[in-house]
Amino acid sequence: MGTQGFRFVVEKRCEDSWARTGVLGTPHGEIRTPVFAPVGTQATVKTMAPRELKELGVSLIVANTYHLYLRPGVEIVAEMGGLHSLMGWDGPILTDSGGFQVFSMEHLREVDEDGVTFRSHIDGSEHRLTPEKSIAVQEQLGADLVVALDVCPPYPSDREYNRVALDRTHLWAERCLKAQTRHDQLMFGVVQGGTYPDLREEGARYVASLDFPGIAIGGLSVGEPKELMHNMLDVTIPLLPEDKPRHLLGVGSPEDLFECVARGIDIFDCALPTRVARNGTFFTPQGRLNIRNAEYRDDSGPVMEGCSCYTCLTFSRAYLRHLVIAKEILGLHLATLHNLHFMIQLMRAIRTAIEEGSYARLREQFLGGYRTADYDAAKRDRRAWVGKLRDSGGVGND
Amino acid sequence: MGTQGFRFVVEKRCEDSWARTGVLGTPHGEIRTPVFAPVGTQATVKTMAPRELKELGVSLIVANTYHLYLRPGVEIVAEMGGLHSLMGWDGPILTDSGGFQVFSMEHLREVDEDGVTFRSHIDGSEHRLTPEKSIAVQEQLGADLVVALDVCPPYPSDREYNRVALDRTHLWAERCLKAQTRHDQLMFGVVQGGTYPDLREEGARYVASLDFPGIAIGGLSVGEPKELMHNMLDVTIPLLPEDKPRHLLGVGSPEDLFECVARGIDIFDCALPTRVARNGTFFTPQGRLNIRNAEYRDDSGPVMEGCSCYTCLTFSRAYLRHLVIAKEILGLHLATLHNLHFMIQLMRAIRTAIEEGSYARLREQFLGGYRTADYDAAKRDRRAWVGKLRDSGGVGND
C-alpha cells in the first residue's frame, strides 16, 4: 500500500455470497473484519468510557472531523497529542472527511468547484472546507484511518445533480491523495453515484483506479429504500479490488450488517445502536424492544434472555424502564452498553459463521427471527432525529 | 438493639475532639464509620453503575422514599424483591422518611397533627404521608437503615413554628417505633429543634430516651450559616448515647466532613458531590475546580495531581472541559466518579487519622489548604438548584 504500519489480508471467503473475513492491521492494533465501529462524534462514544468499549470488544471507533474541527478545535486535539491521547482510546480510530455533515447543512453552506464554505452550527462563524483542508485536519486529528472529501448528494436527487457531484468527488479524491503528507494513515477513497447504477459503476471504477489503500462507499442509507441500497452495492462491489478493505459509510442496523456483509462489505459504522439506546430502545434477536412500554413495568426478566452484557446480567426490564422513564442517565448508559454489546457479538457470530462456512444459514436464521423496524417507521425515526438536530442547531452524527 | 443482623461498635476515639471510628454491621455488609454515603434518589446514584460504586469503595447508599414511592412505585420495588435487588446493589442502603421532600414542597402540601397530605410533583395526584405510612413504605422498599418521619422546618423559621414542629416530631417518632414490623431494619430517630439551642437539647434528650438503635440529626444544612450548624451539633452530641450510630442528614461538603466528624458524627449523606459534578465542578484538595473555565482549554494535566481515580488517571483537563462544554454525558459521569472517589478517599484518610491519633493535624492541614465555596456562593448554588427544581416541577434530592 505504501502506507506504513498497515496491512489488509482477506482470510476466508463465503461460498454462497461475497462475504469475507479479514484482518486490517493498523498502528493501533488489529481489526478483524467484518467489523462494526461505534460512532463517537465528539471524541466520545456517547455515555461510554473507553475502558467499557474495550471490555465490549470494540476494535474501531469513528469520530467526526466536522465536529472536532469546530469543538474542541483541531489545534487543541493536536496539542493534546491527537485523538487517541485526547480521548484515552489506544485502539484504532477512523475520522470521516467532514463532508457528510457540511453537505447536510443545506441552509448553512455553499459549494463550488474548489470546496465548501459553511457556517458553524455552534456559533455561526464562517469556515472553508476543501479536499486539502479535510486531509490537513484529519492529519492533525491523527486517526489511523481517514477518508477523502467527497460530495454527498441527498436522496432523492436528480441525475444531473449526481453527475456533477460525482465528477467533483473524483477531482477531490485526487486532490486528497496529493495532499496527504503523513504516511501512517490509511486513506479511503469514496464511491458515490447516488441511486443511479451507471454512475455507481463509474464511481467504483474511478476510485478503484486511484491509489487509495481503502475504498469507502458513501451516499447510501440516506433515506432510500433498502432494496435500492442493496442494488447499488450489487453493481459497485464487483468493480472493487479484492485486496482493499471496503467501508460502507454510516451503515447500519443489525439487518444491514447481514445484507451488506453478504455483499462484500468489511467495515461498518453507524450511530443507530447508540442513538436509539438513548430513546430506550434495546436490540434483541427478535427485533427492537422499547423499554418504555407499560408491559415492562413489573417485568423482572432481563432485556434479552441469554445476553451476557453487564446490563442484562444485572438489571431487570422493570428497573431499566424506571431509569428511562425517570430520565436517569444510567438508563441511557445501560441501553447503549447493551446495544453495542449486541452489535459486537453479532459481528463476532458473523465472522465465525463465514469462517465455518455457515454464513448463509446464520443470515437466514437471523433475518427470519428479526422483526425489522419497517421502512416507514425508520423514515419517521430519521425525520424526528433530523428535526431535533435542526431545532437544537445541531448537526449529525450520533 | 433488638434489631436482627446489626451491631455497632465504636473502635477508636480521637483525643482532641469527639471524632470516633466504628463499625456498623448490617445484613448487607459492614460499614466502617465515619462514612460518606452518596445519594441515589431514584434508586440510582446519578450516572454511576453499581459495579463502579463498588470499585470506588462506596459502602452505603441513600435512596429517597418520597421519589421511589411515586416512581416506580413501592409495589413495583417490592415485587422486584426490594431496593437491593431492583438496583443491583448488594451493599447497605438507607432510605429516608420522605418527610424532607414533602415539607420542601410548600405549595403542594398540608400538614396536620396526624400527617401530611401532598400532591405528586409528577402528576399532581394526591397522597397522604403519616408516620405509619412512612415506615410501611420503607419496609416495602427494604433498605437496611430506615428513618422515622419528622417535621423539618425551613430556615429561617420562628421559635413557635419550631416548638410545634418539635412536639410533632416526637409524637411521630413514637408512632414510627410502634409501626415497625420488620426487625431486619435499623431505625434512626431524628433530632430536630431548628437553630434554637434549647429546642435542640430537648430534641436530643427526647430521641435519646426512646428505643431507636440509631440517631439522626435533621433540619441542618438547610441554608443556615455553618457556625450555626456547628453550634447545634455542639449542644446535641453530648446528650446522645455513645453506643448508637449518629447520622447527620443531608450533609455535607468536604469541609463539613472534617468539622462534623470532629463533633462526633458517624454517617453523612449528601447529593452535593454528584450534583456539582454534573455542572462540571471537581473537588480537589485546594477546593472546587470548575472545568468550564477557559484556562483549562489546552491543559493536558489531570484534574487533580496524584489522584488515583479512573478519570484522573485517564483524561486531561482539556478533554474533560470539552466533554462538559459539548454537553456529553461521559463528562457528567467522569466528574461524578472523581468527586465520589474524592469523598470516599477523604473519609478513608479521616478514619486512618483517627485511628493513628493524628486527626487534629489532618483536619488543620486539609482545612488550611482547602478554599471553601463561601457562604454566599453556596447560597446562590442552592437557590439556583431549588429554582431549577421548581421550574422542572421536580423535588430534591440529588
Interface residues (C-beta under 8 A of the other chain):
Chain A: Q42 A43 T44 K46 T47 M48 A49 P50 R51 R71 P72 I76 E79 M80 G81 L86 M87 G88 R297 D298 S300 Y310 T314 F315 S316 A318 Y319 R321 H322 L323 I325 A326 E328 I329 L330 L332 H333 L334
Chain B: Q42 A43 T44 K46 T47 M48 A49 P50 R51 R71 P72 I76 E79 M80 G81 L86 M87 G88 R297 D298 S300 Y310 T314 F315 S316 A318 Y319 R321 H322 L323 I325 A326 E328 I329 L330 L332 H333 L334
